[in-house]
């Protein structure tokens, strides 16, 4: 009998303020959706104790990473490039909690112009990353790495500094640069935003399957261009998105896309038309192609969507008509 699939979210922000009112429900839903662990990262020293507290509250399930992100939040409306001074508060806490950690992160470079428009800002980020690479090597811990708009500089710096245990999260660089990371033995975690990112779709086709991990980056990088925090019960956890060749290689014979709301109907049937050479039209004309009515508990960015009774009744009615 085949072993049950267990999922690990390799990069998420469970300590984000929007999760705190229902964090137990988020964790419970993840466990029920066959998720075996959440690797929870931090961005600044102010989050460290919250991340560690979550790991103590959910031992063996929440796995903590502490690190200083290349972009620091001054206020919800203002962010700035990191400086070496930002490490002052972080260092003592990382030393205090080092035996509890599974990694150092979220660290890296972010050369987005609004955060790092000058050589001085970019060099400041490099120096902060170098310090954290040295720390990870001393503690023998992997690095959970951010590299937005800085794919080549990030991989080059990691290699120059002798980093060998590296997960590049949501990598947005060139495919040729990603392959340099593969040659160095680095891993790449893919978020649900792959469904709206041509770059990431090309990336997963190129990367060896053994170098690919899954992440949500929740509450960011969901399938829609928005954060889902603050929208009542969080309707999320992870969709595994594999290319057709990768699924064939893994022995998957077919996939069953499902929908949760009307505005997804065209997208799902359009995907079928493009990928599996099927055709579609309006909802009633979709019925000859449907195998079920419903939803899947999957990993998108937090908890499981609970269908209301009216939707269940409507689904049951439609199923009777189809049978």
C-alpha positions in Angstrom: 0.0 0.0 0.0 1.4 3.4 -1.0 2.4 5.7 1.8 0.2 8.8 2.4 1.5 12.0 0.9 2.8 14.4 3.6 3.4 18.0 2.7 5.9 20.5 4.2 5.4 24.3 3.7 9.0 25.3 3.5 8.4 29.1 3.9 5.6 30.8 5.6 4.9 33.7 8.0 2.7 32.2 10.6 3.7 34.9 13.1 2.1 37.6 10.9 -0.4 39.7 12.9 -3.3 38.6 10.7 -3.0 35.0 11.8 -2.9 35.6 15.5 -6.6 35.6 16.1 -7.1 32.1 14.7 -3.6 30.6 14.6 -4.8 27.4 16.3 -7.4 26.9 13.6 -4.9 27.5 10.9 -2.5 24.9 12.3 -5.4 22.4 12.8 -6.6 22.9 9.3 -3.0 22.4 7.9 -2.7 19.1 9.9 -6.0 17.9 8.6 -4.9 18.7 5.0 -1.9 16.2 5.3 0.6 18.9 6.1 3.3 17.5 8.4 5.2 20.7 9.1 5.3 24.5 8.6 8.7 26.2 8.3 8.0 29.6 9.8 10.4 32.4 9.0 10.9 35.8 10.4 12.0 39.2 9.0 13.2 41.2 11.9 14.2 40.8 15.6 10.8 42.0 16.8 9.2 38.8 15.4 11.7 36.3 16.9 10.0 35.6 20.2 6.6 35.2 18.5 8.1 32.6 16.1 9.8 30.7 18.8 6.6 30.8 20.9 4.6 29.3 18.0 7.2 26.5 17.8 6.8 25.8 21.5 3.0 25.9 21.3 3.0 23.5 18.3 6.1 21.4 18.9 7.4 19.3 15.9 4.9 21.0 13.6 6.0 24.6 13.6 9.7 24.7 12.8 11.3 28.1 13.5 13.8 30.1 11.4 15.2 33.4 12.6 16.8 35.9 10.3 16.8 39.5 9.2 15.2 40.3 5.9 16.8 42.6 3.4 13.8 44.9 3.5 12.8 46.2 7.0 9.4 47.6 7.9 9.4 51.0 9.5 5.6 51.1 9.6 2.8 49.4 7.5 3.2 52.2 5.0 7.0 52.5 5.0 9.9 50.1 4.3 13.6 50.6 3.9 16.7 48.6 3.0 18.4 46.7 5.8 21.6 47.9 7.5 24.1 46.3 9.7 22.6 48.1 12.7 19.5 45.9 12.3 21.5 42.9 13.3 22.3 44.4 16.8 18.9 43.3 18.3 18.8 40.1 16.3 22.2 38.5 17.2 21.6 38.0 21.0 18.2 36.4 20.3 19.5 34.0 17.7 22.2 32.9 20.1 19.6 32.4 22.8 17.3 30.3 20.6 19.9 28.6 18.4 19.2 25.1 19.7 15.6 25.4 18.7 16.1 26.6 15.1 15.9 24.6 11.8 17.3 27.4 9.8 18.4 31.1 9.4 15.8 33.1 7.5 14.4 35.0 5.9 17.6 36.5 4.7 18.9 37.6 1.3 19.0 40.5 -1.1 16.3 42.6 -2.5 17.3 45.0 -5.2 13.8 46.3 -6.1 14.5 50.0 -6.9 12.1 51.4 -4.3 14.1 49.6 -1.6 17.7 49.6 -2.9 18.3 52.3 -5.5 21.8 53.1 -4.6 25.1 51.2 -4.5 25.4 52.0 -0.8 22.0 50.3 0.0 22.9 47.3 -2.1 26.3 47.0 -0.4 24.6 47.3 3.0 22.3 44.4 2.1 25.4 42.3 1.0 27.1 42.9 4.3 24.1 41.9 6.3 23.7 38.7 4.2 27.4 37.9 4.6 27.1 38.1 8.4 24.1 35.8 8.4 25.8 33.3 6.0 28.7 33.2 8.5 26.3 32.7 11.3 24.5 29.8 9.5 27.8 28.1 8.8 28.9 28.4 12.4 25.6 27.0 13.7 25.5 24.4 10.9 22.0 25.6 9.8 20.5 26.0 6.3 19.6 29.4 4.9 16.1 30.3 3.8 16.8 33.0 1.2 15.0 35.9 -0.4 16.3 37.1 -3.8 13.8 39.4 -5.4 15.2 41.3 -8.3 18.6 40.0 -7.2 18.8 36.4 -8.4 22.4 36.5 -9.8 23.9 38.7 -7.1 22.3 36.5 -4.4 23.5 33.1 -5.8 27.0 34.5 -6.6 27.3 35.8 -3.0 26.1 32.6 -1.5 28.7 30.6 -3.5 31.5 33.1 -2.8 30.8 32.8 1.0 30.8 29.0 0.9 27.1 28.5 1.6 26.0 25.0 0.8 22.7 24.5 2.7 20.4 26.9 0.8 16.7 27.1 0.0 15.9 29.9 -2.4 12.3 30.9 -1.9 10.1 32.2 -4.7 13.1 32.7 -7.0 12.3 35.3 -9.7 15.6 35.4 -11.5 16.7 34.0 -14.9 16.5 30.3 -15.6 20.2 30.2 -16.4 21.0 31.7 -13.0 18.7 29.2 -11.3 20.7 26.4 -12.9 23.9 27.8 -11.3 22.1 27.4 -8.0 21.2 23.8 -8.9 24.9 23.1 -9.7 25.7 24.4 -6.2 23.2 22.0 -4.7 20.6 24.6 -3.7 16.9 24.0 -3.4 14.0 26.2 -4.8 10.6 26.5 -3.1 7.6 27.3 -5.4 4.6 29.3 -4.1 1.0 29.2 -5.3 1.5 32.4 -7.3 3.0 30.1 -9.9 -0.4 30.0 -11.5 -0.1 33.7 -12.5 3.7 33.7 -13.1 5.1 32.7 -16.5 8.6 32.9 -15.0 7.9 30.4 -12.3 6.1 28.0 -14.7 9.2 28.0 -16.9 11.3 27.6 -13.8 9.6 24.4 -12.6 9.9 22.9 -16.1 13.6 23.4 -16.0 14.5 22.5 -12.4 15.3 18.9 -11.5 12.4 17.5 -9.5 14.7 16.7 -6.6 15.6 20.4 -6.2 12.0 21.6 -5.9 10.2 22.2 -2.6 6.8 23.7 -1.9 6.0 26.9 0.0 3.1 29.3 0.6 4.9 32.5 1.7 1.6 33.0 3.4 0.0 35.5 3.8 1.6 36.6 0.5 2.1 35.0 -3.0 -1.2 33.3 -3.2 -2.9 32.6 -6.5 -4.4 36.0 -6.6 -2.5 39.3 -6.4 -3.6 40.2 -2.9 -3.0 39.3 0.7 -5.8 37.3 2.2 -5.3 38.4 5.8 -8.2 40.2 7.3 -10.8 38.6 5.1 -12.6 36.7 7.9 -11.8 33.0 8.1 -8.6 32.6 6.0 -9.5 30.5 3.0 -6.1 28.9 2.3 -3.3 26.1 2.6 -1.2 24.7 -0.6 -2.0 23.7 -4.1 0.7 21.4 -5.5 1.3 22.7 -9.0 3.3 20.4 -11.2 3.9 20.7 -15.0 2.4 17.9 -17.1 5.9 16.4 -17.9 6.7 16.4 -14.1 3.4 14.7 -13.3 4.0 12.1 -16.0 7.5 11.5 -14.6 6.1 11.1 -11.1 3.5 8.5 -12.4 0.5 10.8 -12.2 -2.0 9.8 -15.0 -4.4 12.7 -14.7 -5.3 15.7 -12.5 -8.7 16.9 -11.3 -9.0 20.7 -11.1 -11.8 21.9 -8.8 -13.4 25.3 -8.3 -14.7 27.2 -5.2 -16.6 30.0 -6.9 -18.2 31.0 -10.2 -15.4 33.3 -11.4 -13.1 30.3 -11.5 -15.2 28.3 -14.0 -13.7 29.8 -17.1 -10.2 29.6 -15.8 -10.4 25.9 -14.9 -12.0 24.8 -18.1 -9.7 27.1 -20.1 -6.8 25.3 -18.3 -8.2 22.0 -19.4 -8.6 23.2 -22.9 -5.0 24.4 -23.1 -3.4 21.5 -21.2 -5.5 18.5 -22.0 -7.0 19.5 -25.3 -10.6 19.7 -24.0 -13.2 22.4 -24.8 -15.7 24.3 -22.7 -18.3 26.9 -22.6 -20.8 28.2 -19.9 -21.6 26.4 -16.7 -24.4 24.2 -18.0 -22.2 23.2 -20.9 -19.4 22.3 -18.5 -21.4 19.5 -16.9 -20.5 16.9 -19.5 -16.9 17.4 -18.5 -17.2 17.5 -14.7 -16.3 14.4 -12.6 -17.4 16.0 -9.2 -18.8 19.1 -7.6 -16.8 20.3 -4.7 -13.5 21.6 -3.3 -10.2 20.3 -2.1 -8.4 20.9 1.1 -5.1 22.2 -0.2 -2.3 24.4 1.0 -2.8 27.9 -0.2 -2.0 30.3 2.6 -3.4 29.4 5.9 -6.6 27.5 6.7 -9.2 25.4 5.0 -12.2 27.0 3.3 -15.5 25.8 4.9 -18.4 25.5 2.5 -21.7 27.0 3.8 -24.7 24.7 3.9 -26.4 26.5 1.0 -23.4 25.6 -1.2 -23.5 22.0 -0.1 -27.3 21.8 -0.9 -26.7 23.4 -4.3 -23.9 20.9 -5.0 -26.1 18.0 -4.0 -28.9 19.2 -6.2 -26.5 19.5 -9.2 -25.0 16.1 -8.6 -28.5 14.5 -8.7 -29.2 16.2 -12.0 -25.9 14.9 -13.4 -26.4 11.4 -12.2 
